[in-house]
Amino acid sequence: DMTSMGGGDARFPATLWSQVLSARDPAHPANRTALDELIRRYWKPVYAYVLFQWTHDSDKAKDLTQAFCTAFLEKDFLESVDPGKGNFRAFLKAALKHFLLNAKRDERRLKRGGDGVRVPFEDVQEVVADTADPARDAEEAFDRAWRSNVLDLGIRTLKADLTSSGRENQWLVFEAIVMTR
């Protein structure tokens, strides 16, 4: 048992088209019950797919599975499902794969600075003014100021991250070893 969340089996269950069609139709009296049952039946197979195909981290797999189920409910995934176009399992796997590709793309965006710290232009101007040396050319002064600014920002971010997560001792060791040189 990989997780106590979701249904019992990690394999994709047989499709109950009457349930899928009830869940697809918002006017159907059993719509909400059918949606709940689909999520309950498919949670664990979706989780297993995410865990073994995408992340190998149980907590992240649970988060992604929950996010997929939320998107499944909020974005009307079932609107385009049709028994004549193929089986529900293939439809669900394709929707899940598409969802996970988007999640990876969004994660890479954040790593590349999509959620980065913005440095006010005034701070950069001060650094350039403080480090400008008339004996050197403008490009060298710019490069030196840029490196200094990146290093300073990185150190401030590291200190904030370590202290906010309760790892002040690691910051103190880093400060003692690196900052005193």
N, C-alpha and C positions, 0 to 999 in steps of 0.2 A: 504494500500500500504506500504509494508515493506521497499521498496527501489525504487528509480526512475530508477535504473540501470536495464538493461535487458528488456525482453519482458513484456507483460501485465499481464499474469496469472501465479500464483505460482504453478499450477498443471502441471504435465508432459503432454505435448501435444500428440496428436495422431501421430504415426510415418508415415512419408512420405518416403517410402522405395526408391522411385526414387531419392529423394533428398539425402538420406544417401548414396546410391550407387554412385551417382555423386560426392559426397564429398569424398568418399573413393578412387576414381580413379583419380590420379594426371594428367592423360592424357585427362580426360574428359574436354570439353571446359567450362562447367559450374562449374568446381571443386571449384574454389575460392568463387564464389557466393553461392554455396551450403554449403560450410563450414561456411561462414559468417552467412547464414540463420539458420543453425543448432545452432550455438553459440547464436545467437539472440533469437531463440525460446526456448532454454533450459537454458539460463542463470538464469532466475528467479526461475524456479523449482529447479535447482541445488543449488542456493543460499538459498532457503527456506529449503531444505533438510539439508544443512550444518548448517544453523542457528538453527533449531529446534532439530536436531539429535546430533550435535557435539559440538556446542560452546555457543549458546545463547548470543553471543556478535556480534552485527551488523557489526562493522568494521572488526573484525577478520573473520567473515563469508564472507564478501565481498572480503577480501584478499585471503582467501582459494578458493573461487569460481573463482576468476581471475586466480589464480595459476593453478587450475584444467583446466580451459579453455586454458591457455597457454600450459600446458602439453598435452592437447588433440590435439592441433595443431602441436606441435613440435614432439611428440612421435608417430604419426600415430596410434592413438587408433583405428581408423576405419578399419585398415588393417585386423583385425580378425572378424569383424562384418559380420554376414551372416543371411539373412532372414529365412533360414531353421533351424537355431539353436535356434530361439526364438525371442522375440520382442526387439526392440531397447531400450525401456525404461529399461528393466531388464539388458541389456548389459551396459547401461549408469550408472545405479545405482551400479552395481557390480564394474565398473571401478572407480566410485567416491568413493565407500567404500574402495577399495584398496588404492586409492590415499590418502584418509584421514587417514587410518591406518599408512601408511608410513610417513605422515606429523606428526602424533602424536609420532611415534617412533623417528623421527628426533628431535622433540622438547624435548622429554625426554632425549635424548643423550646430548643435549646442557645443560639441567638442571643438569645433572650428571657430568658436567665438560668437556664435549667435546669441549667447547669453553672457557675453564677456563684460568685464568691467570697463566702463567708459572713463577716460582720463580727460578732464577739462582742458581745453586748449591753453588756458592761462597757466596751468601747471607746467605744460610742456614749454611754454615761452620762458618761464622762470628758470627751468633747468637749462635751456639753451643759453640764456643770458649768463647764468652762473658758470657754465663750463666753456663758454666761447673764449678762445685764445686768439688774439689777433695775429700771432706768429704762425698759425696753422690755417689751412684753407677751410672754406665753409663746409665742404663735404665731410671732412674729418671731424669737425666740431659737431656737425649734425649727427654723424654715426656714433660718436662718443656720448652725446647727450641722449640719443635714443637708447643705447645699451644701458646707460645709467638709469634711465627712466623705467625700462622694462625690468631690470633687476630689482629696483626699488619697489615697483608694483608687485612683482612676484614674491618678494620677501614679506611685504605687508599682507598679501593675500594668504601666504602660508601661515603667518602668525595668527591671523584671524581664524582660519580654518582649524588650526590645531587647538587654539584656546577655546573656540566655541564648541568643539567636540570633546572637551575634557581631557585633552592631551597636552596640557601645559608643560609637563616634564619633557616631552619630546622637543617642544619649542626651545626650552631652556638649554637642552643639550646641543641643539643645532646652533643656537645663538652663541654658546660658549665655544664651540669648535670652529664654526665658520665665520661668525661675525667679528671675532677678535683678531682675525688674520689680516 
